[in-house]
Amino acid sequence: MPPLIAEAYGLSEREKQILDGLLRGFSTKELALSLRISTYTVQDHLKSIFVKTGVTSRRELIWAVILSLQRTIGCINETCQSFLSYISDITPGLIYNVLRNLT
């Protein structure tokens, strides 16, 4: 997760880890196993992230990250806009790799 985006939303360290895994395409169960916490705790962290970012779903959260990145890197030309729209419709793992390469 790009640090500036996580800081802009005031995410805790654990919330950053959850979001990072989410952007990698991890399921709730995979997040729980990788962080050695229960699936209920993952869900609680996700709810907190949703509140802080003003979204109601994982898909909206990924889109919010993309839009934040867009603002951060100053992506204003049509090619960049088209690219960000395209990646919002593809797999989360690929979105994670794109975000890592852009920051």
C-alpha positions, 0 to 999 in steps of 0.5 A, a space after each residue: 500500500 502506498 504510504 501516502 494513501 494509508 496516511 491520508 486515511 489515518 490507517 493503523 499499522 494492522 489496517 495497512 497490513 489488511 489493505 495490503 493483503 486485500 490489494 494482493 487479492 487475499 480472501 478474508 481467510 487468507 488474510 487471517 492466516 497470513 496475519 495470525 488473527 481470526 477471520 472475525 478480526 479481519 472483518 472488524 479491521 475491514 469495517 474500520 477501514 471502510 469507515 475511515 475511507 468512506 466506502 462500503 465494499 472491498 471493490 469500492 475500497 480498491 477504487 478509492 485507493 486507485 483514485 487516491 493514487 491518481 490524485 497523488 501522482 497527478 494523473 490528469 491526462 486521458 491515457 492515464 485516466 483510461 488506464 486507471 479505469 481499466 485496472 479497476 476492472 481487473 484482478 486485485 493482484 494485478 492492481 497491487 502490482 501496478 500500484 507498487 510500480 507507480 509509487 
